[in-house]
Structure formats: structure tokens, C-alpha cells
Amino acid sequence: MSRVIRESVLSSGKDNINSEQLKGKLFLALCIAAILFGLLALSALLIYVFRDAVGWLNWQFITSPPSRFASKAGVYPMLIGSSFVIMLVAIFSLPLGVGAAVYLEEYAPKNFFKKIIETNIANLAGVPSIVYGLLGLGFFVSFMDMAHGTILVGALTLTLRILPVVIVSSQEAIRAVPDSQRRASYGLGTTRWQMIRSVVLPESMPGIMTGTILALAGAIGETAPLIMIGAATSIFTAPRGILSSFSAMPLQIFAWSDFPGDDFQHGVTPAAIVVLLVILLAINGAAIYIRHRFSKNRP
Amino acid sequence: MSIDLQKRPFGSLKESGMKGVFLTFAFISIVTTIGIVLVLLVETADFFREVSIKEFVLGFRWSPTIKPTSFGVWPLVSGTLYFTFAVALIALPAGLLAAVFLSEYAGRRLRSAIKPALEILAGIPTVVYGYFALVYITPLLRTLMPGIKTFNVLSASIVVAIMIIPTVASISEDAIRAVPQSLRQAGSGLGVTKFQVTTTIVLPASLSGIISSFILGISRAIGETMAVTIAGGNLARLVNPFKPAEALLKPIQTMTAAMVEIGMSDVTGDSTAYKSLFAVGFTLFLMTLTLNVVSQIIKSRYQEKYQ
């Protein structure tokens, strides 16, 4: 380390200060260009998609089934499908994720077993989502013999997919609860579970909810795992229950993205994307609201 | 911490009951991993009963559903590696430079404006990126390069790079920020420019974190599915390693896109094509797992520790 510094300082002669300053400016320009590349891409994406969606995104679009004819097409069944799946994923993943996090932070001794579980969770977070789709197909559909393409199978698959994220963010929220509060609770004679229920969980709930909601937002955009478990890319009737077959918003966008015809490419598809982005925006907004609402009440 | 002042028979039953429930939940993550490995292994073993390992590993033709069927995985692996290389060429330098800008040059206000925008970039679903590449970027590229095909590697790799830049930038930025201020001040005290401090002190000191962010970014690109399926096309063919630039303007098929194609077709549970899905999935899983583990090892073992 120190050798590197010395060499570089010695080699940067005193006579070419100007060229060094020029290099510095070029480097800064490159850095700014790198940031602008991402930001411009984001702006271009949003501007184009919203511009093209104008005129197509209306009440009829939200309440109609898909159609061969662009003017009659809508996303109603997919909207219901996505909502159903996400609600189920929330119901499954919140208790499982928080429970696992509570175990790791409040019960588990700091030993090899805990380390294995945590390393394993980190690795699961890096598994490509399409592989979770294979897990859903091979385990729930083939092995458990559940009907393929149902809301239940989709929700179970996506739950396994987001569980690592929910666990890690819940762990962080639980870790942020000060130990003094735990000791105060024990001082009142509570048992460990009473302490967790009345101190740790209420205190860490805003953090847990924020992390979970953001993970759910990620799950709404998932496409590949749902294709693998046999969800339809397009469906004409809204699902009635958790054992109905279904399609979801991103699947319909996938189906429409290479539909021939300008009306689909520059009209119907952007309108569906705007619906999906608005849902994501609302969910992220809810997460931010919860974070602010509950952190304000702190002393 | 386990000072139970009162020992109540029902209380302690509930206590150990709750602990057991939470332990079970934590154990689900282990079961998930075992499940993934078992499902992939069992179906892949089944696949190799019908197709020889030699054909899969050394074969140069991938045609799972159209007869005569052939299950050589090389076109898919070469397509994936080629696509990933193109993504890395854009995303890694851009991600690193963005990280340097955020940690070394941007003031606090600018930083707090850019970071959420990058988070939005990372949060947009990959189908949307695929659509963006196919419908907006490819036509734009066509005005510059008339020979470009409707489905091509270039526009798919541009959007996937945009998707991955935030990941690379945020992990690299954490590593760069962990370099203590005293090292920078020592450099400045020797009278060198900020550029020299950054490139000769800060970046070498945070190298392990930067490399682990690179590997993680590459692993994400390999596993990326929808954008490359929509914009990159579905044509399984070998990339000519001697004319790499030529392939940029043409369609390919990655392992993930091939899996989507089989998943969308109506193959049945006992066909060879269905089983090949898991053999390709297993290959993909091994590649990403290796990269993720290497990234973790580099991060934990070679990280410079400053107090």
C-alpha cells in the first residue's frame, strides 16, 4: 500500500502538473458521463413509455380483457392475477421471513450453524430467478402434483424467491433495536418470547415492513419464474381463487412486446407498462411513507 | 441474556414452542437450497439417461423441440458468455466510474439526488427493459448501423448493462467509502492531484470490494432472462470467436432465453425437452453459484481492514 503511494508520488514528476490536471478533468468528465448514461436512459425510458401510453391508457383499458384488436385490449385479468399473487406472497413471506430473522437475531447462538444459515441465505439471494421457477416446476408441480400455472404455485415460488431479501432486511431492522430495551424488558420479569413480542417486534416493525414491501415490489415484476411454473402469458378471465390459473402484468407485457403492429408496440404495451410502473411507484411510496411515519414518533 | 426470573410450566412450554417455530422458519432457507439442488440433480440425471453427457457438453447444435432434436449446450453457453461479456464491457467501467463520482466528487446534496434515481433504475422490471430495447433502442441503433437485425445482442446488452450499473455502483461505492479519509489526506499532503489520489490510493485500497462488485454484476448478467429473451432473439447458434464484433448485430440465444422458449412451448413432463430445461438450469445454477461464492470470498478474505 505505502509502496504504491510512494512510487506514484515520485513518478508524478513536478514538471508536468498541467498534464496531470488535464487527466484529472478528463477522468471527472468520464465519471459524469457514466452517471449521465444511467440517468438519461431512465429519463428516456420514462418519457417514451409515458408519451406512447397517452391515449391508450384509460378506464376501458384497465377494466377489459386482452384482445386481438388494440382498441379493445385491456389488462383487467392480469391486474387481478398480479394482485392475488402478491397478496398471497405477502401472507406467506412476512411470517416466514420475520420468524427466521427473529430466530437468527434473538435465539441462535453465535455458532457454526448460524453461520451456515446466513451464508446460505446470502447465496440464495444470488440464485437467478428463473432457477426458482425450475424449483417451483420440479417441486410444487411435478413432485407435489399441484396443477401448473395456478396462483398458489406462483405465490409459493415467488415467496421462496423473495424470502432471502425479507429475512436479511428484517434482521437489520431487529439488530437496530437497542439492547438496553431488551434488558429493560427482562428487568420487568418477562420471558424471552414476551420480550420479543412486546419490545423487539413493535420497535423493528417499520423497518421490517419497509424491507418486505420493497421485496414485494420486486416480486410484482418477476416474469421468468412464472413462465417456468406454467402461468399463461395472456388470459381472458380474471382468476376466481387461489387454485385458478392466472396471468400477471409482466407476463402480458412480455406477450405484447413483440406483437406486430404499431398500435401494440407504441400503444397497448406502453400503456400496460405504465400500469405496472404506477403500481410499483405506489408500493415504493407506501414503503417510504411507513419509514417516515414511524421514525417521526421516535424521541 | 436468558435470565428467566419466573419458571412457569405453561410459560416455558410456550417459550420453547415459539423458539421451535422460529427455528423451523430459519430452516426453510436450508430446505430451499436442498430443494433447488435436488430438483436440478434428479431431473438432470433423468435427462442424461436419454441424452449422453458427451452430446450435451461437447455438442454444437441446440434444437430441443424441432426434429431432428439435438441437445448440444455449446451454442447456449457461448451465447451466454458472449452476451455477458458485452454487458460487462459497458456495465463494469460505467458502474465503477459512477461509484467514484458519487463517493469522491459529488457533494452530499447531489449524491442524495442521484442515489434514489439509481435505485429506481434497479427496480424497473426486466420485461420493461426488454421492451425498451426492442422498440426504442434497436430502431435508434438502426439509424447508425443499417445492417442491425431486429433481435440483436447489442441493444439487449445495453439495457442489461443499464440494469446492472446500480448494483456495481452501489457495492463499489461502499468499498470506496470504507477507505479512511486519512489515506486521502496523506496523498493530498504529498501534493498530488485529486485524480492521482483517486487512482493510486483510493481505488487500489478498495480493490477487493470493487472486484467483488464486478463478479456479482457478471453473475447477474448471466442469470438475466427477460430482457435478453425479448430483445436478443431466440436463435441458438455458435458465436464465431474470430469475428466477435459481427455477432453484436445479430440474434443469439442465451441459456436463460432457451429455458423460456421451452417453458413457453407445450412440452410435456416426460419429454426430453422438458428434462433438458433442468440440465440447462443446472449449468446456469453452477455458473452463478461459483461466481457468487468467489465474490464473497474475495470480499471477506482480501478486504483491507481499517480499525
Contacts between the chains, C-beta under 8 A, distances in Angstrom:
chain1	res1	chain2	res2	distance
A	1	B	204	7.3
A	1	B	205	6.6
A	1	B	304	7.6
A	4	B	200	6.3
A	4	B	201	7.5
A	4	B	204	5.7
A	5	B	186	7.2
A	5	B	187	6.4
A	5	B	190	7.5
A	5	B	200	6.6
A	5	B	201	5.8
A	8	B	192	7.4
A	8	B	196	6.4
A	8	B	200	3.8
A	8	B	201	7.9
A	9	B	187	7.7
A	9	B	190	4.8
A	9	B	191	7.9
A	9	B	192	5.8
A	9	B	196	7.8
A	9	B	200	8.0
A	12	B	192	5.8
A	12	B	196	5.9
A	17	B	193	7.9
A	20	B	192	7.8
A	20	B	193	5.0
A	20	B	195	6.9
A	20	B	196	6.7
A	21	B	193	6.1
A	23	B	193	7.9
A	23	B	195	5.6
A	24	B	193	5.0
A	24	B	194	6.0
A	24	B	195	3.3
A	24	B	196	7.7
A	27	B	195	5.0
A	27	B	198	7.4
A	27	B	199	7.5
A	28	B	101	7.8
A	28	B	105	6.2
A	28	B	195	7.7
A	30	B	97	5.5
A	31	B	97	4.5
A	31	B	98	7.1
A	31	B	100	5.4
A	31	B	101	3.7
A	31	B	105	6.3
A	32	B	101	6.3
A	33	B	97	7.6
A	34	B	93	7.3
A	34	B	94	4.3
A	34	B	95	7.6
A	34	B	96	7.9
A	34	B	97	3.6
A	34	B	98	4.6
A	34	B	101	6.8
A	34	B	165	7.8
A	35	B	97	7.7
A	35	B	98	5.0
A	35	B	101	5.3
A	35	B	102	7.6
A	35	B	114	6.3
A	37	B	94	5.7
A	37	B	162	7.5
A	37	B	165	7.5
A	38	B	94	7.3
A	38	B	98	6.7
A	38	B	117	7.7
A	38	B	118	6.3
A	38	B	121	5.7
A	38	B	162	6.1
A	38	B	165	5.1
A	38	B	166	7.2
A	39	B	114	7.2
A	39	B	117	5.8
A	41	B	121	7.5
A	41	B	159	7.9
A	41	B	162	4.7
A	42	B	117	6.2
A	42	B	120	6.5
A	42	B	121	5.2
A	42	B	124	8.0
A	42	B	162	7.9
A	44	B	136	7.3
A	45	B	124	7.3
A	45	B	128	7.4
A	45	B	129	8.0
A	45	B	132	5.2
A	45	B	136	7.8
A	48	B	132	7.6
A	48	B	136	5.5
A	49	B	128	7.6
A	49	B	132	7.5
A	95	B	25	7.5
A	96	B	25	5.1
A	96	B	28	6.1
A	97	B	25	7.9
A	99	B	21	6.4
A	99	B	22	4.7
A	99	B	24	7.9
A	99	B	25	3.5
A	99	B	26	7.4
A	100	B	22	7.0
A	100	B	25	4.3
A	100	B	26	4.1
A	100	B	28	6.7
A	100	B	29	6.6
A	102	B	22	5.1
A	103	B	19	7.5
A	103	B	22	3.6
A	103	B	23	5.4
A	103	B	25	6.5
A	103	B	26	4.2
A	104	B	26	5.9
A	106	B	22	8.0
A	107	B	19	5.4
A	107	B	22	6.2
A	107	B	23	7.1
A	108	B	26	7.3
A	116	B	30	7.7
A	117	B	26	5.7
A	117	B	27	7.8
A	117	B	29	6.2
A	117	B	30	6.5
A	119	B	296	7.6
A	120	B	29	5.6
A	120	B	30	5.9
A	120	B	33	5.5
A	121	B	29	5.1
A	122	B	292	7.9
A	122	B	296	6.7
A	123	B	33	7.3
A	123	B	289	6.7
A	123	B	292	5.9
A	123	B	293	7.1
A	123	B	296	8.0
A	124	B	29	6.1
A	124	B	32	6.1
A	124	B	33	6.2
A	126	B	216	7.3
A	126	B	219	6.2
A	126	B	288	6.4
A	126	B	289	7.6
A	126	B	292	3.9
A	127	B	36	6.8
A	127	B	223	7.7
A	127	B	285	6.8
A	127	B	288	6.6
A	127	B	289	7.4
A	128	B	222	7.4
A	128	B	223	2.7
A	128	B	224	7.7
A	128	B	225	7.1
A	128	B	256	7.0
A	128	B	284	6.3
A	128	B	285	7.7
A	128	B	288	5.7
A	129	B	223	7.3
A	129	B	225	7.0
A	130	B	223	6.9
A	130	B	225	4.9
A	130	B	256	5.4
A	130	B	259	5.8
A	130	B	260	7.5
A	130	B	281	7.2
A	130	B	284	7.4
A	131	B	36	6.4
A	131	B	40	7.8
A	131	B	223	7.6
A	131	B	281	5.7
A	131	B	284	6.5
A	131	B	285	5.2
A	131	B	288	7.9
A	132	B	36	7.7
A	133	B	263	7.4
A	134	B	36	7.7
A	134	B	39	6.4
A	134	B	40	6.7
A	134	B	259	7.8
A	134	B	277	6.8
A	134	B	278	6.1
A	134	B	281	4.5
A	135	B	32	7.4
A	135	B	35	5.7
A	135	B	36	5.0
A	135	B	39	5.6
A	137	B	277	7.8
A	138	B	39	3.4
A	138	B	40	7.5
A	138	B	42	7.5
A	138	B	43	5.8
A	138	B	278	6.7
A	139	B	35	5.5
A	139	B	39	5.5
A	142	B	269	6.2
A	143	B	39	7.6
A	160	B	32	5.3
A	163	B	28	7.1
A	163	B	29	6.8
A	163	B	32	7.2
A	164	B	29	6.8
A	167	B	29	6.9
A	182	B	1	7.0
A	186	B	1	7.1
A	186	B	3	5.7
A	186	B	5	8.0
A	189	B	5	4.8
A	189	B	6	6.1
A	191	B	4	6.1
A	191	B	6	7.8
A	191	B	11	5.7
A	191	B	12	7.7
A	191	B	14	8.0
A	191	B	15	5.4
A	192	B	1	7.8
A	192	B	2	6.6
A	192	B	4	7.8
A	192	B	15	6.2
A	192	B	19	7.8
A	193	B	14	6.4
A	193	B	15	5.3
A	193	B	18	4.5
A	193	B	19	7.7
A	196	B	18	7.9
A	217	B	123	6.6
A	218	B	123	7.2
A	220	B	125	7.5
A	221	B	123	7.8
A	221	B	124	7.5
A	221	B	125	2.8
A	221	B	126	7.1
A	221	B	127	7.3
A	221	B	128	7.7
A	222	B	125	7.6
A	223	B	125	7.0
A	223	B	126	6.9
A	223	B	127	5.1
A	223	B	225	7.4
A	223	B	226	4.9
A	224	B	225	4.1
A	224	B	226	6.0
A	224	B	256	7.0
A	224	B	259	7.9
A	224	B	260	6.4
A	227	B	260	5.7
A	227	B	263	4.7
A	227	B	264	6.2
A	228	B	259	7.2
A	228	B	263	5.0
A	228	B	277	7.9
A	230	B	263	7.6
A	233	B	264	7.2
A	250	B	125	5.4
A	250	B	127	4.6
A	250	B	226	7.6
A	253	B	125	8.0
A	253	B	127	4.9
A	253	B	128	6.9
A	253	B	131	6.4
A	254	B	127	5.0
A	254	B	130	7.5
A	254	B	226	6.4
A	254	B	229	7.9
A	254	B	230	6.7
A	257	B	127	7.0
A	257	B	130	6.2
A	257	B	131	4.3
A	257	B	134	6.1
A	257	B	135	7.3
A	257	B	230	5.2
A	258	B	134	6.7
A	258	B	230	6.7
A	265	B	135	5.2
A	266	B	135	7.1
A	269	B	131	6.0
A	269	B	135	7.4
A	273	B	128	5.4
A	273	B	131	6.6
A	276	B	125	6.6
A	276	B	128	7.1
A	277	B	124	7.4
A	277	B	128	7.4
A	280	B	123	6.6
A	280	B	124	7.8
A	280	B	125	7.7
A	284	B	123	7.2
